[in-house]
Each structure stands twice: as C-alpha cells, then as structure tokens.
Amino acid sequence: GKFVAYTPLYRMEHILNRRGIPLSRQTMSNWLLKACELWLEPIWDLMRVLLLEEDILHADETTLQVLHELDRKAQTKSYMWLYRTGRYARQQMVVYEYQKTRAAEHVESFLQGYKGYLHTDGYPGYHGLPEDIRVVGCHAHARRKFTDALAALKDEDRKGTPAEHGAQYFDALFDLEREWENLDPDERKKKRQIYSKPILDELYNWVFHVNASTKSLLGKAAHYTRSQWEYLIRYLEDGRLEISNNRAERSIKPFVMSRKNFLFANTPSGAKASAVYFSLIETAKENGLDPYKYLTWVLKTAPTLDMTDADQVETLLPFYAPDHCRAGRRVTAAD
C-alpha cells in the first residue's frame, strides 16, 4: 500500500479503523522498520554489490524532506539517490539510497570500485568521479532546454527561430535511435558513426556560435549543451549506451509519485528503510514480479535462512523468485 499504491500510513490507519481493525500507524511503521532491518537490508546490500559488477549504469537523484534528523532543520532538503542497470544488463536491478545531501561524495562512495559507463543528467557532482567511470550525458535534458525556450514564444513566432533549430537537431538524433531500437549494439554503433555523428558535428558548429544572453532561455539552452558536450557525445562509443538518462528517470518516478502523498519521512531510519523497500519493489517489477507476492515470499522464507550468509541471501533476489511471484499469475493451492 505505501510503496506501490502510494498510500501514506496515516491514511491506511483511518481505512483500517473504519473497517474495525485498530491498527495504528506507529505499529505499522515499526513493522516496516523491523522487517527491513532483519530480512530486507541484507538483500539490498547484495544487490548493491551485484549492481557494481555491471559495466553500464544509470543514476539520478531527487529531494526528500526528513522531519527529525539530528542537527538539521525539518525544512532542510535531503536526497534519495537512484542507481540502476542499463538495457543490456545480465539482471535488471534498481537500487535507491538515502543521503542527507546532494554532495558528490555520496555518489563517489556508493560507486567505489566501479568501472564502466554512468548515464546521468548534467549535475556537476557526477563529473568529478574517478577516471574509471565514464559519464554519459543526457540528450533529453539538453533538448528540454531548447523546447522550454521554444514554449516561451508565441505560436506564430516559433518557426525558424534558433530555439526551434536547436530542438530539431535533438529531434533528428532521437528519431534515429527509435529507428535503430531493435538493432544489436555493434550494428547500432556503426549506424551512429555514419548518421548520428554528422548531425552532432553540425550541432557543435551551430551551438558554439549561438549568440544569446545566458540569462535568456535560449542562452541557457546553448550554454548547457556546450558545457555538457564531452558527455553528450560519449554515447557514440558503445552501441549499448543510450542517448538519454530516461531509464533512470522512469525508475525514480515511483518514489516521486509516492512523495507527493506522504510528503516527508519522519526519521532518517524511515528514509533508509524506504530506500530498501523501493529498491526491492522496483527491481521485482523490472523482473516481471508482483511486488506483493514477492515480498510475501521473502518475508516467509527469510526467517528460515541465515541472513549473514551471502549465498543464502542470494536465493531471495528477485531474479530467483518462484513462478508464483510472477505478475498476472494466479496463486494456486500448490503454491
């Protein structure tokens, strides 16, 4: 209810009370925290280890308000970070992590030892990572800057403007990617060199000569593209890389939607537990599982295992869940 249907605990408390079930939000919160500590955190820990064994990842972050945090005001922004696998990963994983700030040290700490590509937006905190991590920029973010500039103009004034011209470059690049959606990575890389690179070369020559105030929307769009250029062209290096970071944005959206309803976390432990629950639930969904069936199976099975034994914890990962956990499958007496 809380992590999939986005129903806050206080609302569930009222719903249950109206049905004659006197279950307080505090009790439900304690259950969530204790179940996370005993049975779910070891799974999250192992998922993080496995995630860093991949060579292509996506990352994103969004704000979170935590009311009761030591030495911090309730209004202070905290952050939920997200890391996930790319399209061609051996197993799809989505891992959330709660941190107090947006400081670059957090992403560097999480990715310690990682070697590979990292899809991100233009946040500078990603750009100081070790050389073994090659940051790949997001064309969707760059395109959005130009479409924002275009949207600020009247309909009759848009045609032929620099804002429209800039957006058209990105539209052409995205059109090619849609056309090559089903190609194997090697073939996609070859196509990009033949067809995408000339468009990027034209965009480079054009955008580095745009003369507009950096206070204007057009000027901001051009400046963003120029400042991100080395990261924006990096997707040409490998056919498995993507032209945008939309994969991470889609994965962080469930948390954003949930946050609109619960608004804040009460304590840091609650925020950390939320990161664990969202990680398991979104990874379950990525692997075709019903989150409720999967978590039910985990919470029935975990107490019978040694959760300090990585081999036993591994059996609880979403990729190894039994068939009855699959979405759309009816539970039978045999299950």
LUMTOR-163563 format. One record per residue (C-alpha): residue number from 0; chain; residue in one letter; y, z, x. Coordinates in pm, whole numbers, plus 32768, in hexadecimal, padded with zeros to 4 digits. Layout:
<atoms>
{atom NUM,"A","A",{Y,Z,X}}
...
</atoms>
This chain:
<atoms>
{atom 0,"A","G",{8000,8000,8000}}
{atom 1,"A","K",{80FC,805F,810C}}
{atom 2,"A","F",{80B5,7F55,8212}}
{atom 3,"A","V",{8045,7E2B,8141}}
{atom 4,"A","A",{80EA,7E59,7FED}}
{atom 5,"A","Y",{821D,7EFD,8090}}
{atom 6,"A","T",{8213,8028,7FA4}}
{atom 7,"A","P",{82BE,815E,8037}}
{atom 8,"A","L",{81FD,82A6,802A}}
{atom 9,"A","Y",{82FC,834A,7F44}}
{atom 10,"A","R",{82C5,8232,7E49}}
{atom 11,"A","M",{814B,8254,7E63}}
{atom 12,"A","E",{8174,83C8,7E29}}
{atom 13,"A","H",{8228,8387,7CE0}}
{atom 14,"A","I",{812A,8280,7C74}}
{atom 15,"A","L",{8005,8369,7CB9}}
{atom 16,"A","N",{80AC,8493,7C12}}
{atom 17,"A","R",{80E2,83C7,7AD5}}
{atom 18,"A","R",{7F6B,8383,7AD7}}
{atom 19,"A","G",{7F1D,84F4,7AF3}}
{atom 20,"A","I",{7ED3,84F5,7C69}}
{atom 21,"A","P",{7FAB,8601,7D13}}
{atom 22,"A","L",{7FB1,8567,7E6E}}
{atom 23,"A","S",{80EE,85A6,7F37}}
{atom 24,"A","R",{8190,84B2,8028}}
{atom 25,"A","Q",{8172,85BB,8139}}
{atom 26,"A","T",{7FF9,85C8,810E}}
{atom 27,"A","M",{7FE1,844E,8117}}
{atom 28,"A","S",{80BD,8445,824C}}
{atom 29,"A","N",{7FE1,8546,82FA}}
{atom 30,"A","W",{7EAB,847A,82A4}}
{atom 31,"A","L",{7F48,8340,8336}}
{atom 32,"A","L",{7FAE,83F2,8476}}
{atom 33,"A","K",{7E60,84A2,84A9}}
{atom 34,"A","A",{7D8D,8370,8460}}
{atom 35,"A","C",{7E62,82AB,8554}}
{atom 36,"A","E",{7E42,83B0,8665}}
{atom 37,"A","L",{7CCA,83DE,8643}}
{atom 38,"A","W",{7C48,8283,85F3}}
{atom 39,"A","L",{7D4C,816F,8608}}
{atom 40,"A","E",{7E13,81AA,8747}}
{atom 41,"A","P",{7CE5,8164,8827}}
{atom 42,"A","I",{7CBF,8011,877C}}
{atom 43,"A","W",{7E34,7FC9,87B5}}
{atom 44,"A","D",{7E10,802A,8924}}
{atom 45,"A","L",{7CF0,7F37,8953}}
{atom 46,"A","M",{7DA7,7E21,8899}}
{atom 47,"A","R",{7ECB,7E43,898A}}
{atom 48,"A","V",{7DE1,7E22,8AB4}}
{atom 49,"A","L",{7D3C,7CEC,8A23}}
{atom 50,"A","L",{7E8B,7C55,89C2}}
{atom 51,"A","L",{7F00,7C5B,8B2C}}
{atom 52,"A","E",{7DCC,7B98,8B96}}
{atom 53,"A","E",{7E51,7A65,8ADF}}
{atom 54,"A","D",{7F36,7972,8B96}}
{atom 55,"A","I",{801E,7917,8A76}}
{atom 56,"A","L",{80D0,7A1F,89A3}}
{atom 57,"A","H",{81F0,7A37,88AD}}
{atom 58,"A","A",{82E4,7B5C,8894}}
{atom 59,"A","D",{83F4,7BCE,87A5}}
{atom 60,"A","E",{849F,7D10,873E}}
{atom 61,"A","T",{8558,7DA0,8614}}
{atom 62,"A","T",{8617,7EDB,85C2}}
{atom 63,"A","L",{8592,801C,852A}}
{atom 64,"A","Q",{8647,815A,84C7}}
{atom 65,"A","V",{8597,82A2,8521}}
{atom 66,"A","L",{8637,83D2,847C}}
{atom 67,"A","H",{85B5,84F5,8549}}
{atom 68,"A","E",{85A8,849E,86B7}}
{atom 69,"A","L",{85FE,8594,87CA}}
{atom 70,"A","D",{8761,8573,8855}}
{atom 71,"A","R",{87AF,8443,877E}}
{atom 72,"A","K",{8880,8416,8646}}
{atom 73,"A","A",{87CD,83A4,850B}}
{atom 74,"A","Q",{88A6,826A,8501}}
{atom 75,"A","T",{883C,81FC,865F}}
{atom 76,"A","K",{8779,80B7,866A}}
{atom 77,"A","S",{8614,80C1,86E7}}
{atom 78,"A","Y",{8535,7F92,8711}}
{atom 79,"A","M",{83E3,7F0E,86AB}}
{atom 80,"A","W",{8367,7E14,87AD}}
{atom 81,"A","L",{825F,7D10,8764}}
{atom 82,"A","Y",{8175,7C56,884D}}
{atom 83,"A","R",{8072,7B5C,87DA}}
{atom 84,"A","T",{7F86,7A4F,8853}}
{atom 85,"A","G",{7FCF,78DC,8851}}
{atom 86,"A","R",{7F29,77CA,878A}}
{atom 87,"A","Y",{7E0F,778C,8880}}
{atom 88,"A","A",{7DAD,78F5,88C8}}
{atom 89,"A","R",{7C3E,7955,88CE}}
{atom 90,"A","Q",{7C83,7A59,87C0}}
{atom 91,"A","Q",{7DC1,7A81,86F6}}
{atom 92,"A","M",{7E70,7BCF,872A}}
{atom 93,"A","V",{7FB9,7C64,86B1}}
{atom 94,"A","V",{8030,7DA2,875C}}
{atom 95,"A","Y",{8160,7E6C,86F2}}
{atom 96,"A","E",{81FC,7F77,87CF}}
{atom 97,"A","Y",{830B,8073,8774}}
{atom 98,"A","Q",{841C,80BF,8873}}
{atom 99,"A","K",{8563,817F,885D}}
{atom 100,"A","T",{8637,8062,88E3}}
{atom 101,"A","R",{8647,7EEC,8922}}
{atom 102,"A","A",{8652,7F21,8A9C}}
{atom 103,"A","A",{85A3,7E1C,8B71}}
{atom 104,"A","E",{84D8,7F2E,8C19}}
{atom 105,"A","H",{8403,7F4D,8ADF}}
{atom 106,"A","V",{838B,7DE5,8ADE}}
{atom 107,"A","E",{8354,7DF5,8C56}}
{atom 108,"A","S",{8284,7F31,8C2E}}
{atom 109,"A","F",{81B4,7EA3,8B11}}
{atom 110,"A","L",{8170,7D60,8BD1}}
{atom 111,"A","Q",{8125,7E09,8D1C}}
{atom 112,"A","G",{801F,7D3B,8DD2}}
{atom 113,"A","Y",{8040,7C12,8CE5}}
{atom 114,"A","K",{8044,7AB3,8D77}}
{atom 115,"A","G",{8091,798B,8C9C}}
{atom 116,"A","Y",{8189,78F5,8BA6}}
{atom 117,"A","L",{8258,79C5,8AB6}}
{atom 118,"A","H",{8302,7924,8989}}
{atom 119,"A","T",{8442,79DD,892D}}
{atom 120,"A","D",{8597,79B3,888F}}
{atom 121,"A","G",{86D3,79B6,8965}}
{atom 122,"A","Y",{86E9,7B30,8996}}
{atom 123,"A","P",{8743,7B62,8B0A}}
{atom 124,"A","G",{8656,7C8B,8B22}}
{atom 125,"A","Y",{8535,7B98,8B46}}
{atom 126,"A","H",{85D4,7AD2,8C60}}
{atom 127,"A","G",{85B4,7BD6,8D72}}
{atom 128,"A","L",{843A,7BEF,8D60}}
{atom 129,"A","P",{8363,7BBC,8E99}}
{atom 130,"A","E",{8330,7A59,8F16}}
{atom 131,"A","D",{81C7,7A59,8E9F}}
{atom 132,"A","I",{824E,7A50,8D3A}}
{atom 133,"A","R",{82E8,7901,8CDF}}
{atom 134,"A","V",{83CD,7922,8BB3}}
{atom 135,"A","V",{83CA,7805,8AB6}}
{atom 136,"A","G",{8503,77DE,89E0}}
{atom 137,"A","C",{8517,77A5,886B}}
{atom 138,"A","H",{85A4,765B,87EB}}
{atom 139,"A","A",{85B0,76E6,8689}}
{atom 140,"A","H",{86B6,77E3,86F9}}
{atom 141,"A","A",{8780,76D8,87AC}}
{atom 142,"A","R",{876E,75ED,8682}}
{atom 143,"A","R",{87DA,7706,8597}}
{atom 144,"A","K",{891E,772E,8658}}
{atom 145,"A","F",{897A,75C5,8611}}
{atom 146,"A","T",{890E,75D0,84A4}}
{atom 147,"A","D",{89E6,7709,847A}}
{atom 148,"A","A",{8B0D,7647,8506}}
{atom 149,"A","L",{8ABB,7528,841D}}
{atom 150,"A","A",{8A9C,760A,82EC}}
{atom 151,"A","A",{8BFA,7691,832D}}
{atom 152,"A","L",{8C8B,7537,82EA}}
{atom 153,"A","K",{8CC7,749D,8197}}
{atom 154,"A","D",{8BBB,73A6,812A}}
{atom 155,"A","E",{8CA6,7280,8147}}
{atom 156,"A","D",{8D11,72E4,82A6}}
{atom 157,"A","R",{8BB7,7306,8345}}
{atom 158,"A","K",{8B53,719E,8389}}
{atom 159,"A","G",{8B81,7131,84F1}}
{atom 160,"A","T",{8BF3,7285,856E}}
{atom 161,"A","P",{8B7E,731C,86B8}}
{atom 162,"A","A",{8ACB,742C,85F0}}
{atom 163,"A","E",{8A01,7324,8536}}
{atom 164,"A","H",{89C1,7268,867A}}
{atom 165,"A","G",{893A,73A0,8725}}
{atom 166,"A","A",{8857,73F7,8602}}
{atom 167,"A","Q",{87CE,7294,85FE}}
{atom 168,"A","Y",{874E,72B5,8763}}
{atom 169,"A","F",{8682,73E5,8702}}
{atom 170,"A","D",{860F,7342,85BE}}
{atom 171,"A","A",{8585,7220,8687}}
{atom 172,"A","L",{84C7,730A,8770}}
{atom 173,"A","F",{8431,73CD,864E}}
{atom 174,"A","D",{83CE,728A,859D}}
{atom 175,"A","L",{8306,7224,86CE}}
{atom 176,"A","E",{8256,7375,86DE}}
{atom 177,"A","R",{81EE,7358,8571}}
{atom 178,"A","E",{8168,71FB,85B9}}
{atom 179,"A","W",{8097,7282,86DB}}
{atom 180,"A","E",{801D,73BB,8629}}
{atom 181,"A","N",{7EAE,735C,863B}}
{atom 182,"A","L",{7EA7,72CD,879B}}
{atom 183,"A","D",{7DEF,7383,88AF}}
{atom 184,"A","P",{7ED7,7433,89A7}}
{atom 185,"A","D",{7EAD,7336,8AC2}}
{atom 186,"A","E",{7F04,7213,89E1}}
{atom 187,"A","R",{802C,72D5,894E}}
{atom 188,"A","K",{80B2,7317,8AAC}}
{atom 189,"A","K",{80A3,71A3,8AFF}}
{atom 190,"A","K",{8156,714A,89BB}}
{atom 191,"A","R",{8268,7247,8A03}}
{atom 192,"A","Q",{82A8,71AE,8B59}}
{atom 193,"A","I",{82C2,7052,8AC3}}
{atom 194,"A","Y",{8387,709B,8985}}
{atom 195,"A","S",{8418,71FD,8987}}
{atom 196,"A","K",{849F,7206,8AE8}}
{atom 197,"A","P",{858D,70DE,8AB7}}
{atom 198,"A","I",{861E,718A,8981}}
{atom 199,"A","L",{8648,72CA,8A48}}
{atom 200,"A","D",{86F3,7208,8B5E}}
{atom 201,"A","E",{87E6,7174,8A61}}
{atom 202,"A","L",{8821,72CD,89C9}}
{atom 203,"A","Y",{8868,7359,8B24}}
{atom 204,"A","N",{8968,724B,8B73}}
{atom 205,"A","W",{8A0C,727A,8A22}}
{atom 206,"A","V",{8A11,73F5,89FC}}
{atom 207,"A","F",{8A97,7434,8B5A}}
{atom 208,"A","H",{8BC4,7360,8B01}}
{atom 209,"A","V",{8C10,73FC,89AE}}
{atom 210,"A","N",{8D75,7478,89BC}}
{atom 211,"A","A",{8D9C,758C,88BA}}
{atom 212,"A","S",{8E1D,76EE,88BF}}
{atom 213,"A","T",{8D09,77EE,88F5}}
{atom 214,"A","K",{8DA4,78AC,87D2}}
{atom 215,"A","S",{8D4E,7790,86E4}}
{atom 216,"A","L",{8BF4,7763,864E}}
{atom 217,"A","L",{8BCF,7614,86FC}}
{atom 218,"A","G",{8C3A,76AA,8847}}
{atom 219,"A","K",{8B43,77C8,881C}}
{atom 220,"A","A",{8A2B,76D2,87CD}}
{atom 221,"A","A",{8A75,75FF,8901}}
{atom 222,"A","H",{8A96,7731,89E0}}
{atom 223,"A","Y",{894C,77BE,8962}}
{atom 224,"A","T",{8895,7678,89A8}}
{atom 225,"A","R",{892D,765B,8B04}}
{atom 226,"A","S",{88DE,77C4,8B5D}}
{atom 227,"A","Q",{8775,77A1,8AE4}}
{atom 228,"A","W",{8734,764A,8B75}}
{atom 229,"A","E",{8637,76A7,8C83}}
{atom 230,"A","Y",{8569,775F,8B7D}}
{atom 231,"A","L",{858F,7657,8A6D}}
{atom 232,"A","I",{84F6,7544,8B44}}
{atom 233,"A","R",{83D3,7619,8BBB}}
{atom 234,"A","Y",{82F1,75BB,8A97}}
{atom 235,"A","L",{82C8,746A,8B42}}
{atom 236,"A","E",{81EF,7510,8C4D}}
{atom 237,"A","D",{80BA,754C,8B78}}
{atom 238,"A","G",{8041,74A6,8A3A}}
{atom 239,"A","R",{7FD1,75F7,89B0}}
{atom 240,"A","L",{8137,7678,89AE}}
{atom 241,"A","E",{8207,7666,8872}}
{atom 242,"A","I",{8365,75E3,8837}}
{atom 243,"A","S",{83CF,7723,8789}}
{atom 244,"A","N",{8384,7895,8771}}
{atom 245,"A","N",{834B,787B,85FA}}
{atom 246,"A","R",{81EA,7902,8627}}
{atom 247,"A","A",{8276,7A55,8690}}
{atom 248,"A","E",{8382,7A4C,8582}}
{atom 249,"A","R",{827A,7A16,8477}}
{atom 250,"A","S",{81B0,7B3B,84FC}}
{atom 251,"A","I",{82D5,7C2C,8504}}
{atom 252,"A","K",{8340,7BCE,83A3}}
{atom 253,"A","P",{8249,7CBD,82F4}}
{atom 254,"A","F",{82ED,7DE1,83A6}}
{atom 255,"A","V",{8448,7D63,834B}}
{atom 256,"A","M",{83DE,7D40,81DF}}
{atom 257,"A","S",{8347,7E9D,81E1}}
{atom 258,"A","R",{847F,7F30,8282}}
{atom 259,"A","K",{8551,7EB1,815F}}
{atom 260,"A","N",{848E,7FA0,8080}}
{atom 261,"A","F",{8453,80D3,8157}}
{atom 262,"A","L",{85A2,80A7,8212}}
{atom 263,"A","F",{8551,8196,832C}}
{atom 264,"A","A",{8445,825F,83DF}}
{atom 265,"A","N",{8460,83D7,83C5}}
{atom 266,"A","T",{83E2,842B,8525}}
{atom 267,"A","P",{8386,8375,8668}}
{atom 268,"A","S",{8217,83C7,862C}}
{atom 269,"A","G",{8231,831B,84DA}}
{atom 270,"A","A",{82D2,81EA,857A}}
{atom 271,"A","K",{81BF,81DA,8682}}
{atom 272,"A","A",{80B2,81FB,8579}}
{atom 273,"A","S",{8155,80E3,84B1}}
{atom 274,"A","A",{8140,8006,85E7}}
{atom 275,"A","V",{7FCA,804A,85FD}}
{atom 276,"A","Y",{7F8A,8009,848B}}
{atom 277,"A","F",{8054,7EC8,848A}}
{atom 278,"A","S",{7F9E,7E54,85C5}}
{atom 279,"A","L",{7E45,7E81,852D}}
{atom 280,"A","I",{7EA6,7DF9,83D9}}
{atom 281,"A","E",{7F59,7CC1,8458}}
{atom 282,"A","T",{7E41,7C7B,8553}}
{atom 283,"A","A",{7D44,7CA1,8439}}
{atom 284,"A","K",{7E05,7BA7,8366}}
{atom 285,"A","E",{7E1B,7AB4,848E}}
{atom 286,"A","N",{7CA0,7AC0,84A2}}
{atom 287,"A","G",{7C62,7A81,8331}}
{atom 288,"A","L",{7C1A,7BE8,82CD}}
{atom 289,"A","D",{7C85,7CB2,81A1}}
{atom 290,"A","P",{7D50,7DCF,823C}}
{atom 291,"A","Y",{7CD7,7ED0,813E}}
{atom 292,"A","K",{7B69,7E78,8172}}
{atom 293,"A","Y",{7B96,7E72,82EA}}
{atom 294,"A","L",{7C44,7FC5,8301}}
{atom 295,"A","T",{7B47,805D,8210}}
{atom 296,"A","W",{7A2E,7FE5,82F1}}
{atom 297,"A","V",{7ADE,8066,842A}}
{atom 298,"A","L",{7B22,81BF,8397}}
{atom 299,"A","K",{79B9,81DE,8323}}
{atom 300,"A","T",{7929,8166,846D}}
{atom 301,"A","A",{7A0F,8200,8572}}
{atom 302,"A","P",{79A4,836C,8533}}
{atom 303,"A","T",{7841,830A,8594}}
{atom 304,"A","L",{78B1,827E,86E6}}
{atom 305,"A","D",{7931,830A,882E}}
{atom 306,"A","M",{7A9A,8295,8821}}
{atom 307,"A","T",{7AC7,82DB,8993}}
{atom 308,"A","D",{79C4,81D0,89E4}}
{atom 309,"A","A",{7A6F,807A,89FC}}
{atom 310,"A","D",{792A,7FC3,89B1}}
{atom 311,"A","Q",{7900,807F,8869}}
{atom 312,"A","V",{7A70,8056,880E}}
{atom 313,"A","E",{7A4E,7EE0,884B}}
{atom 314,"A","T",{7955,7EC4,872C}}
{atom 315,"A","L",{7A6F,7F29,863E}}
{atom 316,"A","L",{7B58,7E0B,869D}}
{atom 317,"A","P",{7BAB,7D21,857B}}
{atom 318,"A","F",{7AF0,7BFC,861A}}
{atom 319,"A","Y",{79A9,7CBF,8601}}
{atom 320,"A","A",{79D1,7D40,849F}}
{atom 321,"A","P",{78A9,7CFD,83B5}}
{atom 322,"A","D",{78B4,7BE3,82B8}}
{atom 323,"A","H",{78FE,7CC9,8192}}
{atom 324,"A","C",{7A58,7D09,822C}}
{atom 325,"A","R",{7AB8,7B9D,8202}}
{atom 326,"A","A",{7BD6,7B49,8117}}
{atom 327,"A","G",{7B67,7AB5,7FCC}}
{atom 328,"A","R",{7A02,7B2D,7FEF}}
{atom 329,"A","R",{797B,7C09,7ED7}}
{atom 330,"A","V",{78E2,7D51,7F41}}
{atom 331,"A","T",{7775,7D69,7ED6}}
{atom 332,"A","A",{7681,7E8A,7EB9}}
{atom 333,"A","A",{75E5,7E1B,8004}}
{atom 334,"A","D",{7734,7E53,80B1}}
</atoms>
